């Protein structure tokens, strides 16, 4: 396993949240560099089992040689389907770290980072048809503005989209540096990196359909978790965290929680403890942890 691939965020806190049973069955749906998985395996006994998911083929090089471990090269939206393939109907705990891995940010050619010039890509699964190039060069102004507003929370999304549309008429925008040049009017020096990060985030979320994948995953959780089974989720931006918080509280993403005949709230999960964020020491060691938020829930 590459120690440089990804520095696991909130490692002890997130795995503590699973309340590991020695003979339990657990799932790490965002394997990456394997840091969280390795910690789970430390706490499992010989009869325990850990399944891990990762759609990025680069992560396969970090597979752990352990008979209790199974790595599945798939998006975690297919959680139920692939667990069923392995004969698993219920599990004792599920962990997810929704952030882009350090490896993906640091691999210049992947196009995730604002630091490098690279082809517009941003695909976590490099077999996917939709890339950042298609989003930037083929989306209508209306659709592009919607992406930038919803996923980047940019108030001037329509103006940015209009500028991109105008620029691509003359020539396709193929690289991150070309995109930066087009965006220059919207990047004041003191806020350049912040605004670029918001724009990149918006495009990346659209490319990987991250919000829809998160919703599809969460909807499967109540069926897959055993009673008293634990859910440990790390989010990095407000869009994800709001969905996670809402689903734990209400069992749905919109509207009020369902109630029984007597008016009692009827939800599948209950929160365990409060919001957990990285310590100042962890942020000092790993700046990418600064926006992480951990929420833990239990199947009722």
N, C-alpha and C positions, 0 to 999 in steps of 0.2 A: 504494500500500500504506500502510495506517495504521501509523505508528510507535508509536501508543499501543495498538494492538490487543493485542499480546503481546510481551513482552521475551524473546527466545529464550534458554533456559537452556543452559549448557554448549555454546554455539554452536560455537566453534572445535574443542573436544575431540570433540564428536559427529560433526562433519563430517570432521575429521582421521581419525577411526576408520573411515570409509568407504574411505579410501585411493583417492580418486577417480581413475579413468582418464578421460582427455580425451574418448574416444569411447564411454564407457560409458553404460549405461541404469540410472537410479536411481529410487527411489521414496521420497517423503516421505509417510508414511501419516497424518500429523497436521498438515496444512498450517497451520491457524490464521491467524496474521498473516503467514506466509510468510517468517519470518526464516531458518529453516534452509534452506528451498528457495532463497532468494536466494543464500545462501552456497554451496550446491551448484552453482548455475548459474555463479557466478563461476569455479569450478574446472573446469567442463566446456568442451570445445572446440565448434566449430561443428557437429560431427556427433554430439555427445552428446544425450541425451534425459532429461528429468525428468518423471515422473508424480507427481501429488500427490492425496491423498484428504482430504476433509473433509465430514462429514455436516451440519454447521451452515451454513445458508444465509448467515448473516452473513459467513462467511469468504470467500464468493464475491466480495465487494467488494474483496478484497485480491489477486485474480488478477493474475499477472505477465504483462505483455505481452512475450512472448518465444516465437519459433517453436519453440524446443526444449522448451517447457513445456506440459503438459496438466493441468488441474485437473479432478478427478472428484468430483462432489457425492454421495459415497456413504460409508458406513461401511467402515472398512478390513477388516472381516471378509469383505468381498466382493472382496478383493485379486485373487485368481486369476481370478475371473470377469471383472472389468473389464479387467485386463491382457490377457486372452485376447481380449476384444472389440477391443482396439487392436492385436492381432496380436503381443503380447509374451508369450513363453513363459518366458524366463529374464532375470534382471536382474543387474547387477553389485553392487548394494548397496541396502539398505533402512534407512531411518531412522524412528524413532518417538519422539515426546515425549508420553507418555501423560497428562500433567497437564491439568487444566481450564485453559483460556486465561485470561489476565488480563481479556480482554474479557468473557468469560462471567461471571467473578466480579464485574466492575465494572458490568455491566448489571443494575441493581436488579431489573428486571422478570423476569429469568430465574430468580430464586429460588435461586441457587447460594450466595450469600454470607450469612453470619450478621450482616453489618453493616446490611442493608436489610430493610424490611418489604415483602413481595411475595407474590403468589399462590404457593402451593406448586406448583412446576413442575419445575425441574432437568433438563429434557430437553435433551440436546445436539442431537438432531434433533427440531425442534418439530412434525414431522408424526407422531411416534410416539404411540401411544394411551396408553401407561403414563406417568403423571407422578407427582410426589411426592404430589399430592393423593390419587391412587388408592392408593398404598402406605400412607399414613397413615390413610385413611378406610375402606378396604375389606379390608385384609389381616387375617387372623385373628391372635389373640394369639401363637399358636405360630409363624406365618410371620413376623410382625413381629419377634418376639424373635430368630428365626434370622438375619434380616437384620442386626439391630443387633449381634448377637454375632459373626457371621462377618465382616462387612464393617466394623464399627466397633470390634471387639475390646473390647466393653463387657461387663464381668463381671456387671453388674446389668441385662442386656438384658431379662430376663423381667419385672422390676419396672417398667422404663420402658414396655415394651409394654403391660402391664396398665393403667398409668396413662393411656396414650394411648387405649386401648380404652374405658376408663371415661369419659374426657372427651368422646369423640365421640358417646357415647350421647345426651348432652344437646344437642349441636350439632356440626355438621361443623367440622373444623379446616381452614380455607381458606387461611390466610396463615402466613408464617414467624413473625410476631409472636404469633399465636395458638398456634402450636406451642411457641414459647419459653415462653409463659405456662404451658402444660400441663407443660412440662419443668422448671419452676422448682425443684421440690423436689430435683432431681438436679444443680443447678447452683450449687455453692458459689462464693462470689465469687472466690476465688483461682484457681479452675479452670474458671470458667464458659465462657470461649472455647474452651478445649481440649476439654471434653466436648461442647459444641455442635458443634465441628468434627468430632468423631468421629461424632456422630449424623447430621449433614448428609452426611458422607462415605458412611456406610452406606446412607442413603436414595438418594443420587445414584448409587452403584454399582449398586444394585438397579434404579433407574429406567432406566439406560442399559445394563444387563446387561454391565458393563465386564469382569468376570472371564471370562464366557463368550466375549465378543468377543475378549479377549486370547488365550485358549486357541485359539480358531478361527483367529486370525491366525498364531500361532506354529506351529501344525501345518502351515500352508501354506508356511512359509518354506523348509524344506529342498528342496521341489519347485521353488520359484521362483528361488532363488539359484543362480547359476552356481558351479562349483567355484572356490574361493578368493574368492568373493563375500563381502561384508561385511555384518554386521548391527549397527546402532548403536541401542541402546534406552535411553531415559531414563524411569525410574519415580519415583513420588513417595510411595508408601506400601508397607509391608512385604508386603502381599498380592501386589501386582504384582511387586515385586522378587524375592520367593521363587519365583514361577512362572517368571520370566525366568531366574533363576540355575539353577533345577532343569532347565529345558528345555535350556539350553546345555550343562549337565553331563551329563544323562542322556538327552536326546531325548524325554522324557516328563514327565508331571506327578506320577505316582505310581509306586511300585515301583522296583525296581532297573533300571539301564541294561541294555539287551540286550547279550548277548555272543555271539561266534561260536563255532564248534566247538572252538576252542583256548582259549576262556576270555578272549579279548581283547574289551575293551569296544567295541561297535559303535554309534557315535553319529554324527549328521550334521554336528554343529558342534563347533568347538573355541574356547575362549575366547581372546581376544587381550588381553594385559595384565591388570591387576587392576581392581578397582572404582575408578571415578573419581567424585569429588564436587566440588561448586563450591568455589572458593577463598573465603577470607574477604572479599576485595575484591568478588567477584561477589555474595555474599550481602548485603554492605553496600549495593550498588547495587540489588539486586532481592531483597527478603526472601523472595519466593515460591520462590527457588532453594534455600532452606535444606535441604529434605528430598530434593532430587534425587539420584538415583544412576544413573550411566551404566555400562552393560556392553556390551562389544564382542565379537563372535564372528565366526568365518570358516567358510564352508562347506567341508567336507573333500572 
